[in-house]
């Protein structure tokens, strides 16, 4: 089992390195200027722009330090490289995941998706936008980052004492964290290294991306000690959502709306769904335990503009105007890779150590990623947030982001 103290020390150092001036009050950013002469006064600081709920200002690319023609080339690349699969996502899941998975029947809501769309922020201003960015669509595993954020909110409020605490201490129901599962911690669940064994909402853990030479091998897989092996698994993510629900004792969408989405000026059109059979009784309330993605239906249904606001919150290190909504220390831990996978922080923070995953982008950049592809790209070095929806897989994302970065004229 890992210990929190070294992780917190590392997180604190990273938090200090990336933090903007101050943890409360107005946020300020350095205004780019030519190098000052010896003895000259320090450059002035300008307030960082935060969009109001109904007024998101745009800025001409040239005024934001970007070449208009090259930026348009990036946008045209995103449009030309739309995911060619069917827009009927139920059919798409059935012919991709369902082609190799048992128990693949959707148990949560689904909808047909729209066309490619997205937007690019520089300094918080919209410098490029394409497609219908107000169309609400499934966002698949970007949902996991909303979930890990709600876990972080519980941690910073003291509802979770330590991410290295055993999960069983927070779940009053028997049958979830016993035997092999007894050693699982919050950190293991957040990093997808728990190797939890069981069935939740009718979906066995082994049936999600099954492993083994034959179907007969799938239910009898070798178990790994929690924390030692990374395995992307939606059943275990849904367990984290259920565990977090028992900590908050409130619907997680209500927590997210109150603590994050309303303060950052998001719309009222997003919805976070669970499954038809994921309703529980908790303190006399009937509450739906939400899912961590759209693998079995459900998850976060949201539009690109709200995704961009969420990404911009993290570009500003959890601060929005004069409020610290998400702890800087939590963000720093989320941005720290784990011992079993250096490229994965807390779900779904996909990191870029050595620039292996995204060679065109800085090592410090992250993406929140979902099937389809649904992407929120955050780049602290270049003051950028990019949302791109329904871009094809393979190298298209890296190539697109390379074109966006190639449009920068001022770093």
C-alpha positions in Angstrom: 0.0 0.0 0.0 1.2 3.5 -0.8 1.5 6.1 1.9 0.0 9.5 1.6 2.8 11.5 3.1 5.3 11.2 0.2 2.4 11.8 -2.3 1.3 14.9 -0.4 4.8 16.2 -0.3 5.1 15.8 -4.0 1.6 17.2 -4.6 2.4 20.2 -2.4 5.6 20.9 -4.4 3.7 20.6 -7.7 0.9 22.8 -6.4 3.3 25.5 -5.5 5.0 25.3 -8.9 1.8 25.6 -10.9 -0.1 27.9 -8.7 -1.0 31.4 -9.7 -0.5 34.2 -7.3 -2.7 33.9 -4.2 -5.3 31.3 -3.2 -8.1 33.7 -2.6 -9.2 37.0 -3.9 -8.7 38.1 -7.6 -6.5 36.0 -9.8 -3.7 37.8 -11.6 -1.5 36.9 -14.5 1.7 38.3 -15.8 1.2 40.5 -18.9 3.8 39.4 -21.5 6.3 42.2 -22.1 9.8 42.7 -23.5 12.5 42.0 -20.9 12.8 44.9 -18.5 16.0 46.9 -18.2 18.1 46.5 -15.1 16.6 48.4 -12.2 13.2 48.8 -13.9 10.0 48.2 -12.1 8.5 44.7 -12.2 5.9 44.2 -15.0 2.3 45.0 -14.1 -0.1 42.2 -13.3 -3.5 42.0 -15.1 -6.6 40.3 -13.7 -7.3 36.9 -15.2 -10.5 36.8 -17.3 -13.3 34.6 -16.1 -16.4 34.4 -18.3 -19.8 35.2 -16.8 -22.6 32.7 -17.2 -24.3 34.4 -20.1 -21.4 36.4 -21.5 -18.4 34.5 -22.8 -16.2 37.0 -24.6 -14.3 36.2 -27.8 -10.9 37.5 -28.8 -9.4 37.7 -32.3 -6.7 35.1 -32.6 -4.1 37.8 -33.4 -5.0 39.6 -30.2 -4.5 36.4 -28.3 -1.1 35.7 -29.7 -2.2 33.2 -32.3 -1.9 33.2 -36.1 -5.4 33.3 -37.6 -4.6 31.2 -40.7 -2.8 28.5 -38.8 -5.5 28.4 -36.2 -8.2 28.0 -38.9 -6.0 25.2 -40.3 -6.3 23.4 -37.0 -10.1 23.8 -36.9 -10.4 22.5 -40.4 -8.3 19.5 -39.5 -10.7 18.7 -36.6 -13.7 19.0 -38.9 -12.1 16.8 -41.6 -11.1 14.2 -39.0 -14.5 13.6 -37.5 -14.9 10.1 -36.1 -16.3 8.2 -39.1 -18.3 5.7 -37.0 -22.1 5.8 -36.9 -23.7 8.6 -34.9 -26.1 6.0 -33.4 -24.0 5.4 -30.2 -26.0 2.3 -29.2 -25.0 0.7 -32.4 -21.5 2.0 -32.1 -21.1 0.4 -28.6 -22.7 -2.8 -29.7 -20.2 -3.2 -32.6 -17.1 -2.1 -30.6 -17.3 -3.0 -26.9 -20.2 -5.4 -27.4 -18.3 -7.4 -30.1 -15.9 -8.7 -27.4 -17.8 -8.3 -24.1 -20.6 -10.3 -22.5 -23.1 -8.4 -20.4 -22.9 -5.5 -22.9 -26.6 -4.6 -22.9 -27.0 -0.9 -22.1 -28.8 -0.2 -18.8 -28.6 3.6 -18.9 -29.9 6.3 -21.3 -28.2 6.8 -24.6 -28.7 9.2 -27.6 -27.4 9.7 -31.1 -24.5 12.1 -31.1 -24.0 15.3 -33.1 -21.3 16.2 -35.6 -17.8 17.3 -34.7 -17.6 20.4 -32.6 -15.3 22.2 -30.2 -13.7 25.4 -29.1 -10.3 26.8 -28.2 -9.6 29.1 -25.2 -6.5 31.3 -24.8 -6.4 33.3 -21.6 -10.0 32.2 -21.0 -11.3 34.0 -24.2 -12.8 32.0 -27.0 -10.5 32.3 -30.0 -12.0 29.6 -32.2 -15.2 27.6 -32.2 -16.7 25.1 -34.7 -19.8 23.0 -35.0 -22.7 23.1 -32.5 -21.0 23.7 -29.2 -24.3 23.9 -27.3 -25.5 20.5 -28.3 -25.8 18.2 -25.3 -24.2 14.8 -26.0 -22.8 11.8 -24.1 -19.3 12.5 -23.0 -18.4 8.9 -22.0 -15.3 8.7 -19.7 -14.8 12.4 -19.3 -17.5 11.6 -16.7 -14.8 10.0 -14.6 -13.0 13.4 -14.1 -16.3 14.8 -12.8 -16.5 11.9 -10.5 -12.9 12.2 -9.2 -13.6 15.9 -8.7 -16.6 15.1 -6.5 -14.3 12.7 -4.5 -11.8 15.6 -4.2 -14.5 17.9 -2.9 -15.3 15.3 -0.2 -11.6 15.1 0.7 -11.1 18.8 1.0 -14.2 19.1 3.2 -12.9 16.4 5.5 -15.5 13.8 4.6 -12.6 11.6 3.5 -9.7 11.8 5.9 -7.0 10.4 3.6 -6.9 8.9 0.1 -4.9 6.0 1.5 -7.7 5.1 3.9 -9.3 1.7 3.3 -12.5 2.1 1.4 -14.3 -0.4 3.7 -14.2 2.2 6.5 -16.6 4.4 4.4 -19.0 1.8 3.1 -21.5 0.5 5.8 -22.9 -2.3 3.6 -21.4 -5.8 3.7 -20.2 -7.6 0.6 -18.3 -4.9 -1.2 -14.9 -4.7 0.6 -14.2 -8.2 2.0 -11.6 -10.8 1.4 -9.4 -9.8 -1.6 -11.2 -6.4 -1.7 -10.5 -5.5 1.9 -7.2 -3.9 1.1 -8.6 -1.5 -1.4 -8.1 2.2 -0.7 -9.5 5.4 -2.2 -6.2 5.9 -4.0 -6.5 2.5 -5.7 -10.0 3.3 -6.9 -9.0 6.7 -8.2 -6.0 5.3 -10.1 -7.9 2.2 -11.4 -5.5 -0.1 -9.7 -7.9 -1.7 -7.2 -8.5 -5.0 -9.0 -11.8 -5.1 -7.2 -13.6 -8.4 -7.7 -17.4 -8.5 -7.9 -20.6 -7.6 -9.7 -22.3 -4.2 -9.5 -25.6 -3.3 -11.3 -25.5 -6.6 -13.0 -22.1 -6.1 -14.6 -19.3 -8.4 -13.4 -15.8 -6.8 -13.2 -14.3 -9.4 -15.4 -16.7 -8.8 -18.2 -15.5 -5.3 -18.8 -12.6 -5.6 -21.3 -12.2 -9.3 -20.4 -8.8 -10.9 -20.2 -7.8 -14.4 -21.0 -7.2 -16.8 -23.9 -10.8 -18.0 -24.0 -14.2 -16.9 -22.6 -13.9 -19.7 -20.1 -10.8 -18.0 -18.7 -12.5 -14.6 -18.2 -14.2 -15.2 -14.8 -11.2 -17.0 -13.4 -8.6 -14.4 -14.0 -5.6 -14.1 -11.7 -6.1 -11.5 -9.0 -3.5 -8.8 -8.4 -2.7 -7.1 -5.1 -4.6 -3.8 -5.0 -2.3 -0.9 -6.1 0.1 -3.0 -8.2 -1.7 -3.2 -11.6 -3.5 -0.6 -13.7 -6.7 -1.9 -15.4 -9.3 0.4 -16.9 -12.6 -0.9 -15.7 -16.0 0.8 -15.6 -17.6 -1.6 -13.1 -14.9 -0.5 -10.5 -15.4 3.1 -11.4 -19.1 2.7 -10.7 -18.1 1.2 -7.4 -16.2 4.4 -6.6 -19.4 6.4 -7.5 -21.4 4.3 -5.1 -18.8 4.6 -2.3 -18.7 8.4 -2.8 -22.5 8.6 -2.7 -22.4 6.9 0.8 -19.9 9.6 1.9 -21.9 12.6 0.7 -25.3 11.1 1.4 -26.6 13.3 -1.4 -27.0 12.8 -5.1 -23.6 13.4 -6.7 -25.0 15.5 -9.5 -26.5 17.9 -6.9 -23.1 18.1 -5.2 -21.3 18.8 -8.5 -23.9 21.5 -9.5 -23.7 23.3 -6.2 -20.0 23.1 -5.6 -18.6 23.5 -9.2 -21.0 23.9 -12.1 -23.1 26.7 -10.9 -20.1 28.7 -9.5 -18.3 28.5 -12.9 -21.4 29.7 -14.8 -22.2 26.4 -16.5 -25.6 26.0 -18.2 -28.5 24.1 -16.7 -28.6 21.7 -19.6 -26.1 19.1 -18.5 -27.2 15.8 -16.8 -25.4 13.1 -15.0 -27.2 9.7 -15.2 -26.8 6.3 -13.6 -28.6 3.1 -14.6 -32.1 1.8 -14.5 -31.2 -0.5 -11.7 -28.7 1.7 -9.8 -31.3 3.3 -7.4 -30.6 2.8 -3.7 -32.3 3.8 -0.4 -30.1 6.1 1.6 -31.2 7.8 4.8 -34.8 7.5 3.7 -34.1 8.9 0.3 -34.3 7.1 -3.0 -31.1 8.2 -4.9 -29.6 7.0 -8.1 -26.0 6.1 -8.0 -24.5 7.6 -11.1 -22.1 6.0 -13.5 -18.6 6.9 -14.4 -19.0 6.8 -18.1 -21.3 5.7 -21.0 -19.9 2.2 -21.5 -23.3 0.8 -20.3 -25.2 3.9 -21.1 -25.7 6.9 -18.7 -22.8 9.1 -17.5 -22.4 12.8 -18.2 -24.5 14.4 -21.0 -23.1 17.8 -21.6 -22.2 20.3 -24.3 -18.7 21.5 -25.3 -19.0 25.0 -23.8 -19.7 23.5 -20.3 -16.8 21.1 -20.8 -14.6 24.1 -21.6 -15.6 25.9 -18.4 -14.8 22.8 -16.4 -11.4 22.6 -18.1 -10.8 26.3 -17.5 -11.4 25.8 -13.8 -8.4 23.4 -13.7 -6.3 25.7 -15.9 -6.8 28.2 -13.1 -5.8 25.6 -10.6 -9.2 25.2 -9.1 -9.9 28.9 -8.6 -12.8 30.8 -10.2 -12.8 34.6 -9.7 -12.3 35.0 -5.9 -13.2 31.4 -4.9 -11.0 28.4 -4.5 -13.5 25.8 -5.6 -11.2 22.8 -5.9 -8.2 22.3 -3.7 -4.8 23.0 -5.3 -3.4 20.1 -3.4 -6.0 17.8 -4.8 -5.3 19.0 -8.3 -1.6 18.4 -7.7 -2.3 14.8 -6.5 -4.6 14.3 -9.5 -1.7 15.4 -11.8 0.7 12.9 -10.2 1.2 9.5 -11.9 0.9 6.4 -9.9 3.4 3.6 -9.4 1.4 1.2 -11.7 0.9 3.8 -14.5 3.0 7.0 -14.7 0.7 8.3 -17.4 -2.5 8.1 -15.3 -3.3 10.3 -12.4 -6.7 10.3 -10.7 -9.4 9.4 -13.1 -9.5 10.5 -15.9 -6.3 12.7 -15.8 -4.2 11.4 -18.7 -0.7 12.7 -18.2 2.1 13.1 -20.7 5.5 12.1 -19.0 8.3 12.1 -21.6 5.7 13.3 -24.1 5.1 9.7 -25.1 1.3 9.9 -25.3 1.1 13.3 -27.0 4.5 14.2 -28.5 3.2 17.5 -29.9 2.2 18.9 -26.5 4.1 19.9 -23.3 5.0 17.2 -20.8 3.0 19.1 -18.2 -0.3 19.1 -20.2 -3.2 16.8 -19.4 -6.3 15.6 -21.2 -9.6 14.4 -19.8 -10.6 11.8 -22.4 -13.7 9.9 -23.3 -14.7 7.4 -26.0 -15.6 8.9 -29.3 -13.2 10.9 -28.8 -14.4 13.5 -26.3 -11.4 15.5 -25.2 -10.7 18.4 -22.8 -7.0 19.5 -23.2 -5.4 21.7 -20.5 -2.1 23.4 -21.1 -0.8 25.5 -18.3 2.4 26.5 -20.2 0.5 28.0 -23.1 -2.6 29.2 -21.2 -4.8 27.0 -23.4 -7.9 24.9 -23.0 -9.1 23.0 -26.0 -12.3 21.0 -26.3 -12.7 18.7 -29.3 -15.6 16.3 -29.7 -16.0 13.3 -32.0 -12.5 13.5 -33.5 -11.2 10.2 -34.9 -8.8 8.0 -32.9 -5.2 7.2 -33.6 -2.8 10.1 -34.1 -5.5 12.6 -35.1 -5.7 14.2 -31.6 -2.0 14.7 -31.3 -1.8 16.1 -34.8 -4.7 18.4 -34.1 -3.2 19.7 -30.9 0.1 20.1 -32.7 -1.6 22.4 -35.2 -3.2 24.4 -32.4 0.2 24.9 -30.7 1.8 25.7 -34.1 -0.6 28.6 -34.3 0.9 30.3 -31.2 2.9 33.4 -32.0 3.3 34.4 -28.3 4.2 31.9 -25.7 
